[in-house]
Amino acid sequence: MKELKEKIINEGSVLSDTVLKVDSFLNHQLDPELMKLAGEEIAARFKDTGITKILTIESSGIAPAFMAGLTLGVPVIFARKRKSLTLNNHLYVAEVTSFTKKETNEICVSKDFIHADDKLLVIDDFLANGQAVLGLMDIIDQAGASSVGVGIVIEKGFQDGGRMLREKGIRVESLAILKSLENGTVSFLEEELVR
């Protein structure tokens, strides 16, 4: 997605060979127009798969998931990283380790929102090692539902997550795939190379 790649080049900051900071448009402050385009593009790639709901994880996956849900006309569910007083039982629960934050969280979704007849599209902001996606897939499995695939805004192609998910037979569609962040420079893989 050309607009996303331009935004990464112009506003992203390479913090190390493995960390790209995009908080001016995706992870802290949101660019609504870019999120709209990202959501529309993900929706277009999966439009004929019979999606009944979209599943994401709080918090940075919510904006592109919401825009895709608006485009597709389906509800968006987000897995919470912390239980609250109103969300404390009758839950699907999975464990997720964050590459960037170096922490493990239990994520949860109310059993009221995912059912066995649902076909879910998983959407997230970043794909690094694939742990968030695997946690969301675990929740889908617990519900006896099915997944149509995964939409990712930015994939770190130099890490194992995308390859591992694809090897498991999971359809992964990424809007921008990073080839490298070495020497403080962003380079992209062409999407055709990983499909």
C-alpha positions as CSV (number, residue, x, y, z in Angstrom):
1,M,0.0,0.0,0.0
2,K,1.8,3.1,-1.3
3,E,0.3,5.6,1.2
4,L,1.4,3.5,4.1
5,K,4.9,2.9,2.8
6,E,5.3,6.7,2.3
7,K,4.1,7.4,5.8
8,I,6.6,4.8,7.2
9,I,9.4,6.4,5.3
10,N,8.5,10.0,6.1
11,E,7.3,9.7,9.7
12,G,8.6,6.3,11.0
13,S,11.7,6.2,13.2
14,V,14.0,3.2,13.2
15,L,15.0,2.6,16.8
16,S,17.0,-0.6,16.2
17,D,17.4,-3.3,13.7
18,T,14.1,-4.8,15.0
19,V,12.0,-1.9,16.2
20,L,10.2,0.7,14.0
21,K,8.4,3.5,15.8
22,V,5.2,4.6,14.1
23,D,3.4,6.4,16.9
24,S,2.7,9.5,14.9
25,F,0.1,7.7,12.7
26,L,-0.6,4.1,14.1
27,N,0.5,3.4,17.7
28,H,-0.2,6.6,19.7
29,Q,-1.6,9.3,17.4
30,L,-3.8,8.0,14.6
31,D,-4.0,9.2,11.0
32,P,-7.7,8.7,10.4
33,E,-7.4,8.9,6.6
34,L,-4.6,6.4,6.5
35,M,-6.5,4.0,8.9
36,K,-9.5,4.3,6.6
37,L,-7.4,3.4,3.6
38,A,-5.8,0.5,5.5
39,G,-9.2,-0.8,6.7
40,E,-10.6,-0.6,3.2
41,E,-7.6,-2.4,1.6
42,I,-7.7,-5.2,4.2
43,A,-11.5,-5.5,3.7
44,A,-11.1,-5.6,-0.1
45,R,-8.6,-8.5,0.2
46,F,-11.0,-10.6,2.3
47,K,-14.4,-9.4,1.0
48,D,-15.5,-12.7,-0.6
49,T,-14.7,-14.9,2.4
50,G,-18.0,-14.7,4.3
51,I,-16.7,-12.8,7.3
52,T,-19.2,-12.4,10.1
53,K,-16.9,-10.6,12.6
54,I,-13.4,-9.1,12.9
55,L,-11.2,-9.9,15.9
56,T,-8.2,-7.8,17.0
57,I,-6.3,-7.1,20.2
58,E,-6.2,-3.8,22.1
59,S,-5.1,-1.3,21.4
60,S,-3.3,-0.5,18.2
61,G,-5.2,-3.0,16.1
62,I,-8.5,-1.4,16.9
63,A,-8.3,1.5,14.4
64,P,-7.6,-0.5,11.2
65,A,-10.0,-3.3,12.4
66,F,-12.8,-0.7,13.0
67,M,-12.3,0.8,9.6
68,A,-12.4,-2.7,8.0
69,G,-15.5,-3.6,10.0
70,L,-17.2,-0.4,8.8
71,T,-16.3,-1.2,5.2
72,L,-17.5,-4.8,5.5
73,G,-20.6,-4.0,7.7
74,V,-19.6,-6.5,10.4
75,P,-18.9,-6.1,14.2
76,V,-15.4,-5.7,15.5
77,I,-14.3,-7.5,18.7
78,F,-11.1,-6.6,20.5
79,A,-9.4,-8.9,22.9
80,R,-8.6,-7.2,26.2
81,K,-5.2,-7.5,27.8
82,R,-6.6,-6.9,31.3
83,K,-9.8,-8.1,32.9
84,S,-12.2,-5.5,34.3
85,L,-15.0,-5.6,36.8
86,T,-17.4,-6.0,33.9
87,L,-15.4,-8.6,32.1
88,N,-14.4,-11.2,34.7
89,N,-16.0,-14.6,33.8
90,H,-17.6,-16.4,30.9
91,L,-14.4,-15.7,28.9
92,Y,-12.1,-17.2,26.2
93,V,-8.6,-16.7,27.5
94,A,-5.2,-17.0,25.7
95,E,-1.6,-16.0,26.6
96,V,0.3,-13.6,24.3
97,T,3.9,-12.5,24.6
98,S,4.7,-9.0,23.1
99,F,7.9,-8.8,21.1
100,T,8.2,-5.0,21.5
101,K,7.1,-4.8,25.2
102,K,8.9,-7.9,26.3
103,E,5.9,-8.9,28.4
104,T,3.3,-11.7,28.5
105,N,-0.4,-10.9,28.9
106,E,-3.5,-13.0,29.2
107,I,-6.0,-11.7,26.6
108,C,-9.7,-12.4,26.9
109,V,-12.9,-12.1,24.9
110,S,-16.4,-12.6,26.3
111,K,-18.0,-15.8,25.2
112,D,-21.1,-13.7,24.3
113,F,-19.4,-12.3,21.2
114,I,-17.8,-15.3,19.3
115,H,-19.9,-18.4,18.4
116,A,-19.2,-21.6,16.5
117,D,-20.9,-20.3,13.3
118,D,-18.7,-17.2,13.1
119,K,-16.1,-16.7,10.4
120,L,-13.6,-14.2,11.8
121,L,-11.0,-12.0,10.2
122,V,-8.0,-11.3,12.5
123,I,-6.5,-7.8,12.1
124,D,-3.5,-6.4,13.9
125,D,-1.1,-3.4,13.5
126,F,2.2,-5.3,13.5
127,L,3.3,-8.9,12.8
128,A,6.7,-9.8,14.3
129,N,6.9,-13.2,15.9
130,G,3.2,-14.0,15.4
131,Q,2.3,-14.4,19.1
132,A,-0.6,-12.0,19.1
133,V,-2.1,-13.7,16.1
134,L,-1.6,-17.2,17.6
135,G,-3.4,-16.0,20.8
136,L,-6.3,-14.7,18.8
137,M,-6.5,-17.9,16.7
138,D,-6.5,-19.8,20.0
139,I,-9.6,-17.8,21.1
140,I,-11.3,-18.6,17.7
141,D,-10.5,-22.3,18.2
142,Q,-11.9,-22.3,21.8
143,A,-15.1,-20.9,20.4
144,G,-15.3,-23.5,17.7
145,A,-15.4,-20.7,15.1
146,S,-13.3,-20.4,12.0
147,S,-10.8,-17.9,10.7
148,V,-10.7,-16.6,7.1
149,G,-7.2,-15.2,7.6
150,V,-5.2,-12.4,9.0
151,G,-4.8,-8.7,7.9
152,I,-1.7,-6.9,9.1
153,V,-0.8,-3.2,8.7
154,I,3.0,-3.7,9.0
155,E,4.8,-7.0,8.9
156,K,8.4,-7.4,9.9
157,G,9.4,-9.7,7.1
158,F,12.8,-10.3,8.7
159,Q,11.2,-12.0,11.7
160,D,9.6,-15.4,11.8
161,G,5.9,-14.6,12.4
162,G,4.7,-14.3,8.9
163,R,6.6,-17.3,7.6
164,M,5.4,-19.4,10.6
165,L,1.7,-18.5,10.1
166,R,1.9,-19.1,6.4
167,E,3.5,-22.5,6.9
168,K,0.5,-23.3,9.2
169,G,-1.7,-22.7,6.2
170,I,-3.0,-19.3,7.5
171,R,-3.7,-16.7,4.9
172,V,-1.8,-13.6,5.8
173,E,-2.3,-10.3,3.9
174,S,0.1,-7.5,5.0
175,L,-0.2,-3.9,3.7
176,A,3.6,-3.2,4.1
177,I,6.2,-5.9,4.6
178,L,9.6,-4.7,6.0
179,K,12.6,-6.4,4.5
180,S,15.1,-4.7,6.9
181,L,15.6,-1.9,9.4
182,E,19.4,-2.3,9.4
183,N,21.6,0.8,9.6
184,G,18.5,2.9,10.5
185,T,17.0,2.5,7.0
186,V,13.6,1.0,6.1
187,S,13.5,-1.3,3.2
188,F,10.4,-3.2,2.0
189,L,9.8,-6.7,0.6
190,E,7.5,-6.9,-2.4
191,E,4.3,-8.6,-1.3
192,E,4.4,-11.1,-4.2
193,L,7.6,-12.7,-2.6
194,V,5.8,-13.9,0.5
195,R,2.4,-15.0,-0.8
